[in-house]
Amino acid sequence: MDRSPPRCYFADMNDLSLSILPETTGDAQAIERLHERTFGPGRYVLSAYRIREHVDHLLELSFTARIGTLLVGSVRQLPILIGDTPALLLGPLTVEPPFRDRGVGRRLLERALEDARVQGHRLVLLVGDEPYYSRVGFKQVPKGRVTMPGPVDYDRVLVFELVEGAFEGVSGPIGPDWSKARA
Ligand SMILES: CC(C)(COP(=O)(O)OP(=O)(O)OC[C@H]1O[C@@H](n2cnc3c(N)ncnc32)[C@H](O)[C@@H]1OP(=O)(O)O)[C@@H](O)C(=O)NCCC(=O)NCCS
């Protein structure tokens, strides 16, 4: 009889295949519940949500992480303008707490950035923790270069150039890309 201790479920996670898939309309409820659990009702006052009021995220550039059928993480991207330069706003990036620190967030980020680049986008902006996002190459936006609607901590406004030099000379207010706004 095998008397070895039971292997922890999480120790097995690397053996389970994690799928990163484009978001579908059917994912909306599960993602909303994940955001509610992670960010709570206060999320609606955040600056990034002000922009999301006007423009939908792009399903083809938003991704879910699943283990089997279980949704364990999500990242979304939506079209914005920085001044008159088109860019993407990344977020929220969320991973279910029991599945954190196992590379799920990084896999979601890498897929979102890679597909954005392949689809011809040049810049991705987000509001988040620099120590985390700098791991994949996000950099702080120099103070005064951009403004956002509503309350925002400008130390947390970060940018990723999908094309080298794409942020050079770009500045101004950040807002929804009105050409893609909801009717
Ligand atoms: C931030 C978040 C998405 C990371 O997902 P994850 O799957 O745990 O991340 P990864 O496994 O790719 O990376 C884990 C590493 O990042 C570090 N890390 C996680 N959150 C961090 C943060 N806010 N700041 C700095 N480092 C962070 C971990 O300590 C870990 O470090 P290690 O590799 O040295 O052990 C997840 O913690 C989360 O959902 N948090 C709550 C929601 C949130 O804050 N989202 C971001 C703002 S939109």
The ligand as a MOL file (V3000), in Angstrom:
LIG
                    3D

  0  0  0     0  0            999 V3000
M  V30 BEGIN CTAB
M  V30 COUNTS 48 50 0 0 0
M  V30 BEGIN ATOM
M  V30 1 C -1.5640 40.4470 -9.6820 0
M  V30 2 C -2.0180 39.0480 -10.0840 0
M  V30 3 C -2.8440 39.1450 -11.3520 0
M  V30 4 C -0.7990 38.1680 -10.3100 0
M  V30 5 O -1.2030 36.9100 -10.8160 0
M  V30 6 P -0.3450 35.5930 -10.5080 0
M  V30 7 O -0.8560 34.5070 -11.3790 0
M  V30 8 O -0.3110 35.3500 -9.0540 0
M  V30 9 O 1.0990 36.1000 -10.9890 0
M  V30 10 P 2.3420 35.2550 -11.4780 0
M  V30 11 O 2.2230 33.8490 -10.9610 0
M  V30 12 O 2.5240 35.4760 -12.9090 0
M  V30 13 O 3.5430 36.0050 -10.7330 0
M  V30 14 C 3.7340 35.7750 -9.3790 0
M  V30 15 C 4.9130 36.6200 -8.9060 0
M  V30 16 O 4.5510 38.0000 -8.9680 0
M  V30 17 C 4.6170 38.5440 -7.6540 0
M  V30 18 N 3.5230 39.4910 -7.4950 0
M  V30 19 C 2.2120 39.2500 -7.4850 0
M  V30 20 N 1.5140 40.3780 -7.3020 0
M  V30 21 C 2.4420 41.3660 -7.1900 0
M  V30 22 C 2.3560 42.7550 -6.9870 0
M  V30 23 N 1.1730 43.3550 -6.8490 0
M  V30 24 N 3.5060 43.4660 -6.9350 0
M  V30 25 C 4.7090 42.8600 -7.0590 0
M  V30 26 N 4.8460 41.5330 -7.2630 0
M  V30 27 C 3.7220 40.8050 -7.3280 0
M  V30 28 C 4.4830 37.3650 -6.7240 0
M  V30 29 O 5.0420 37.6290 -5.4530 0
M  V30 30 C 5.2610 36.3050 -7.4690 0
M  V30 31 O 6.6410 36.5280 -7.2960 0
M  V30 32 P 7.7420 35.3430 -7.4510 0
M  V30 33 O 7.6650 34.8690 -8.8860 0
M  V30 34 O 9.0290 36.0300 -7.1530 0
M  V30 35 O 7.3380 34.2920 -6.4760 0
M  V30 36 C -2.8640 38.3740 -8.9610 0
M  V30 37 O -2.1120 38.3960 -7.7680 0
M  V30 38 C -4.1820 39.0770 -8.7280 0
M  V30 39 O -5.1850 38.7060 -9.3230 0
M  V30 40 N -4.2110 40.0630 -7.8140 0
M  V30 41 C -5.3990 40.8100 -7.4830 0
M  V30 42 C -5.8620 41.6650 -8.6330 0
M  V30 43 C -4.8360 42.6690 -9.0420 0
M  V30 44 O -4.1840 43.3000 -8.2180 0
M  V30 45 N -4.6950 42.7850 -10.3580 0
M  V30 46 C -3.7600 43.6970 -10.9600 0
M  V30 47 C -4.3220 45.0890 -11.1440 0
M  V30 48 S -5.4050 45.1990 -12.5370 0
M  V30 END ATOM
M  V30 BEGIN BOND
M  V30 1 1 1 2
M  V30 2 1 2 3
M  V30 3 1 2 4
M  V30 4 1 2 36
M  V30 5 1 4 5
M  V30 6 1 5 6
M  V30 7 2 6 7
M  V30 8 1 6 8
M  V30 9 1 6 9
M  V30 10 1 9 10
M  V30 11 2 10 11
M  V30 12 1 10 12
M  V30 13 1 10 13
M  V30 14 1 13 14
M  V30 15 1 14 15
M  V30 16 1 15 16
M  V30 17 1 15 30
M  V30 18 1 16 17
M  V30 19 1 17 18
M  V30 20 1 17 28
M  V30 21 1 18 19
M  V30 22 1 18 27
M  V30 23 2 19 20
M  V30 24 1 20 21
M  V30 25 1 21 22
M  V30 26 2 21 27
M  V30 27 1 22 23
M  V30 28 2 22 24
M  V30 29 1 24 25
M  V30 30 2 25 26
M  V30 31 1 26 27
M  V30 32 1 28 29
M  V30 33 1 28 30
M  V30 34 1 30 31
M  V30 35 1 31 32
M  V30 36 2 32 33
M  V30 37 1 32 34
M  V30 38 1 32 35
M  V30 39 1 36 37
M  V30 40 1 36 38
M  V30 41 2 38 39
M  V30 42 1 38 40
M  V30 43 1 40 41
M  V30 44 1 41 42
M  V30 45 1 42 43
M  V30 46 2 43 44
M  V30 47 1 43 45
M  V30 48 1 45 46
M  V30 49 1 46 47
M  V30 50 1 47 48
M  V30 END BOND
M  V30 END CTAB
M  END
